[in-house]
């Protein structure tokens, strides 16, 4: 599973990505609106094992490394998965971008490209996403991508908006 946008290259996460994933998941700025930060490596390894198993069992879905197409610099990671990693659930798109790469339109580009991949390669036309209610930047990304806010849910103990789009 690999695809590209103008500035981003997407591929499935692998063990070599651990330092990047750990750096993001232990960064209070990157995780502020997503989940509590991790302070030990073990939980990140456990999450990555779940991600790898899910991708192996569900071809075309998974957690994706996002790298710059210019220099292969790790930008962040994205999810293109069944909600809660449960096959048969709705398909969720999302992203975590390192703080040095925010504010450049990469989240919008990533979201649009994942939806295009889903529609063109997987035949999926409906997507969901979640944002913390206070995350104005991510709320704006989903609005720009055409998502509609349809409700509120608690995700990772945070009050979140639920967003949907049907292409």
N, C-alpha and C positions, 0 to 999 in steps of 0.2 A: 504494500500500500504506500504509494508515493505520488505526490502531485505538487504543482508549483503555482504560485501567483506571480505577479510582477516582481515583488521584492522578497517573497518567502518561499522556502522549500519545506514541504511537509513529509515526514516519514515516521514510521512507528518508533516509539521509545525503545531503547535497549539499555542493557546494564552499563554501557559506557557513558550514558547520559546521567548517571547517578549524581556526580558532583554538581551538575547544573540544576537538577531537580531538587537536591538537598538545599542548595543555596537559595532557591526560590521559596521552598517550603519553610525555611528557617528565617526568612526575611520578613520582619513585621510590616514593612511597607507593601511588599508584594501580596502578603496574606491578609492584610487588614480587612478586606471585604469578603474573604473567601472562607477561611477556617483558622483555628488557632495555630500559631507557629509550632514547628517541631524543634526540639532541642537535642534530640538524639537521632542517630542514623537509622536505627532498626525500624521505626515506623515507615520511613521513606522506602527502605528496601521491601517491606511488606506490601506497601501500596503498589510499588513497581511490579512485584511478582503477580499481584492481582491483575494489573493492567496487561501484563504480557500474556497471562493465561486467558484472559477475556479476548484479547486480539487473536490468539491462536484458535480459539473456539468459535469466533465470530468474524470470519474473513470480511474485510472491508471496513471494519469498525476498530476503534481503539483510541489510545492516547498518543498524540503525535508530537514529535519534536518539531519546533519551528526554527529554521535557520535562515540566515540571510542568503539570498541567491548570489550576492556579490562575493562574499568571503566565507561562507558556511559558519558564521558566528552564531552561537546559540542565542536565540531571541526569547524563547519561552516554550511553553507547551500548550497544546490544544486538545479538547476532547471532541470526538465524533463517536458517540456511543449511545446505546440504549440507556434510558434513564435508570439510574442506580445499578448500571451494569447488568440489567436483567433483560435478556432477549425477549422480544415481544412487546416491550414497553416502547413509548415514544422515543424518538431520536433527539438527543440533546447535543447542542453545540456550545462550546465555551472555550475560554483561553486564560492563560496566566502569562503575563509578559513581564520581563525584568524591568525594574524601574528606570534603567538607563535608556530603555527603548519605548517608553510610554509617550503619548502625546504626538506620535508620528503617523497616526492613521493605520497602524499595523493591526490593531484589533478589528477594525472595520474590514480591512482587506482579508484577514484570516477568516472572519465569520462569513463574508460573502463567498470566499473560495470554498469553504467547507460545504456551504449550501449548494453551490454549483456542483461539487463532487457528488454530494448526496443525490441530487436530481439526475445528473448526467450518467453517473456510473452505477448508482444503487437503486435508481427509480423511486427515491424518497422525495415527497413533496411537502411534508409537514415536519416542522422542527420546533423544539421548545428550547428555552434558555432561562436561566435564573440570574438575577443580580441582587446584591444587597440594596435595600431601599435607599441607602445613603450614598451609593456609588454612582454619582451623577455622570461620570465619564462613561462607564459601561452602559448605563441606562440610555445615554445618547447614542452609543454605538448601535445598540439594538434598534432604536428608532430609525437611525440612518439606514439600517439594513432592511427596514420594512416590517419589523416585528411589532405586534400589538401587545400591550400589557393587559393581561386577562385575569389577574388575581394576585393573591399573596400567599406565601407558604413559608414555613420555617425550614431552612436548609443549614446543616451544620450549626444548629443553635442560633442562627441569625435570621432576622426578618428579611425575607426576599420577595421581590416581584417575580411573578411567573410571566413569561413572554411566549408568544406563539406566532408562527407564520405558516401560511399555506401558499406554496408557489404555483 
